[in-house]
Amino acid sequence: MTLLHSPRIVVALDYADAASALALARQLDPKACRLKVGKELFTCAGPAIVEQLQALGFSLFLDLKFHDIPNTVAQAVRAAAELGVWMVNVHASGGRRMMETTRERVEGLSHRPLLIAVTVLTSMQQDELAELGVQGTLEQHVLRLAALTRSSGFDGVVSSAQEVQPIKQACGAGFLTVTPGIRPASAAADDQARILTPAEAIAIGSDYLVVGRPITRAEDPLAALHAIRQEIGEVV
C-alpha cells in the first residue's frame, strides 16, 4: 500500500552520542521510516551526524526548534537546507517576521526543506500556558499559531494529534501536521502529556508521526517499527 507521505513514521534519535544513534539507525530501514535529530544529539555530534545518517539513506527532520531574531533563524535554517535535511522547524511564537524572513531566505535554494513551526509543546498543559500569560484555551492558542504559520508561508506545524482536526479545518487539508506524543496502546506515556496511538493519529489526519522510545527502546526496533506501520495501514 503506497501513501502520499510514505514513510510517515519519523523515529526520534534521542541519544547523547553519535555511536548510539548510528547503531540504532543501522537496525532500521530508510524505506520504512525517516529519522529525527534533536538538540541533544546535534549538540553532541554536530552536522557530521546529519551527514552520516543521510549516507545510510535516511531523510532527516532536524528538530532544533529555532527561536531568535529573524536574521539569525533564517541563516540557521538556510544552513540546515544546505545540509540537505528533509524538514526543519522553528517556534511559531517567534512571530511572522521571523518566519517570513526564513521562508524567503531558502526559497531560491536548489534544495528547500519542509518548513514547520512548533505551536505548543506536547509536554505542556493548560495551567502551564496560563502561567506564561497565554489567554484562552490551549486549543485556541494552537490555532492562532497555526494560522500565523500558514499565512507566513510555512508548510505546516508540529502539534499534538489532538489538535490536528481543528488545524486542518482552519488551515486546509494540505497544511502538514507533524505529531509527536505518539504511543502505541501498550507503551508508557513517559513525559508526554497529550498523546494518541498511531492509528488514532492517522485516523484524524496526522501527516507524520514522531515516535521515539516505543521503537528505540524496543528489543527489536525494526519489528517495532513494522508493527506501527502495520497499525497505520502503511504495510499490508
FENLINSUL-V682144 format. One record per run of one state. SS is the DSSP state (a for helix, b for strand, c for the rest). FROM is the first residue (numbers start at 1). LEN is the number of residues. If there is no record, write none. Layout:
# FENLINSUL-V682144
ss->[SS,SS]
from->[FROM,FROM]
len->[LEN,LEN]
This chain:
# FENLINSUL-V682144
ss->[c,b,c,a,c,b,a,c,a,c,b,c,a,c,b,a,c,a,c,b,c,a,c,a,c,b,c,a,c,b,c,b,c,b,c,a,c,b,c,a,c,a,c]
from->[1,9,13,18,26,34,39,46,47,56,60,67,70,84,87,92,95,96,107,114,119,126,132,138,152,156,159,161,172,176,180,182,183,196,197,198,204,208,212,213,217,221,232]
len->[8,4,5,8,8,5,7,1,9,4,7,3,14,3,5,3,1,11,7,5,7,6,6,14,4,3,2,11,4,4,2,1,13,1,1,6,4,4,1,4,4,11,5]
